[in-house]
Amino acid sequence: MLGGGQKRIDSQHARGKLTARERVLLLLDKGSFREYDVFVEHRCTDFGMADQTYKGDGVVTGHGMINGRLVFVFSQDFTVFGGSLSETNASKICKIMDKAMLVGAPVIGLNDSGGARIQEGVDSLAGYAEVFQRNVMASGVIPQLSLIMGPCAGGAVYSPALTDFIFMVKGTSNMFITGPDVVKAVTREDISQEDLGGAATHTNKSGVAHAAFDDDIDALRKTREFFDFLPLSNREEPPQRVNYDPIDRAESSLDTVVP
């Protein structure tokens, strides 16, 4: 599945980013991914959209395993309409969130989206409302993780803000309500995308994100490691492992935390 086509995939790679499908396959255990709704297409006919359809409609969804444990995942495809969210795109995301809550398994969102698909107008916004509702319903029930892996704006960051953990990629990811051009038009302030919503801004200043990683591969690898510490849902305890570190071991470096 080539998403928006080879030319756009090459452009994605040139920016130092993986495609939506490559990210899913790297995140999950080999051979474990089961994809949903591969052939779904949008239903919009306005603004010439009837002649612009792509299988999957810009998001890869399904379930798989991370180190042998069940997880549901969606990965937005920036090569298809900039990863924008449509009505059918949202329904695919909601489907895996519903299934995750039903069986008691975490959801990981790989976000690379410019926000709502403006050609669909209120239908796209209604799709976001459905996603937000499920973020709220899932809170405290299953772990929700968000990886910001591209320039995300508007609704594409509202949903991650409702999740439990947010990770970003240095140099290629952004989170902001609206971009620098709108900020300049409204406030007359010149600001770069990185200063407005880059990984350094959100991990060092705003506190919106919990960690930032060097590239897509590093972010996905560290997410796999982090996943091992999480319970699958509120119905089970976190994983336990044998630890040979003595409980009474002195750690002198702690004296430097609080002088």
Rosetta blueprint (number, residue, H / E / L):
1 M L
2 L L
3 G L
4 G L
5 G L
6 Q H
7 K H
8 R H
9 I H
10 D H
11 S H
12 Q H
13 H H
14 A H
15 R L
16 G L
17 K L
18 L L
19 T L
20 A H
21 R H
22 E H
23 R H
24 V H
25 L H
26 L H
27 L H
28 L L
29 D L
30 K L
31 G L
32 S L
33 F L
34 R E
35 E E
36 Y E
37 D L
38 V L
39 F L
40 V L
41 E L
42 H L
43 R L
44 C L
45 T L
46 D H
47 F H
48 G H
49 M H
50 A H
51 D H
52 Q L
53 T L
54 Y L
55 K L
56 G L
57 D L
58 G L
59 V E
60 V E
61 T E
62 G E
63 H E
64 G E
65 M E
66 I E
67 N L
68 G L
69 R E
70 L E
71 V E
72 F E
73 V E
74 F E
75 S E
76 Q E
77 D L
78 F L
79 T L
80 V L
81 F H
82 G H
83 G H
84 S L
85 L E
86 S L
87 E H
88 T H
89 N H
90 A H
91 S H
92 K H
93 I H
94 C H
95 K H
96 I H
97 M H
98 D H
99 K H
100 A H
101 M H
102 L H
103 V H
104 G L
105 A L
106 P L
107 V E
108 I E
109 G E
110 L E
111 N E
112 D L
113 S L
114 G L
115 G L
116 A E
117 R L
118 I H
119 Q H
120 E H
121 G L
122 V H
123 D H
124 S H
125 L H
126 A H
127 G H
128 Y H
129 A H
130 E H
131 V H
132 F H
133 Q H
134 R H
135 N H
136 V H
137 M H
138 A H
139 S L
140 G L
141 V L
142 I L
143 P L
144 Q E
145 L E
146 S E
147 L E
148 I E
149 M L
150 G L
151 P E
152 C E
153 A E
154 G L
155 G H
156 A H
157 V H
158 Y H
159 S H
160 P H
161 A H
162 L L
163 T L
164 D L
165 F E
166 I E
167 F E
168 M E
169 V E
170 K L
171 G L
172 T L
173 S L
174 N E
175 M E
176 F E
177 I L
178 T L
179 G L
180 P H
181 D H
182 V H
183 V H
184 K H
185 A H
186 V H
187 T H
188 R L
189 E L
190 D L
191 I L
192 S L
193 Q H
194 E H
195 D H
196 L H
197 G H
198 G E
199 A H
200 A H
201 T H
202 H H
203 T H
204 N H
205 K L
206 S L
207 G L
208 V L
209 A L
210 H L
211 A E
212 A E
213 F E
214 D L
215 D L
216 D H
217 I H
218 D H
219 A H
220 L H
221 R H
222 K H
223 T H
224 R H
225 E H
226 F H
227 F H
228 D L
229 F L
230 L L
231 P L
232 L L
233 S L
234 N L
235 R L
236 E L
237 E L
238 P L
239 P L
240 Q L
241 R L
242 V L
243 N L
244 Y L
245 D L
246 P L
247 I L
248 D L
249 R L
250 A L
251 E L
252 S H
253 S H
254 L H
255 D H
256 T H
257 V L
258 V L
259 P L
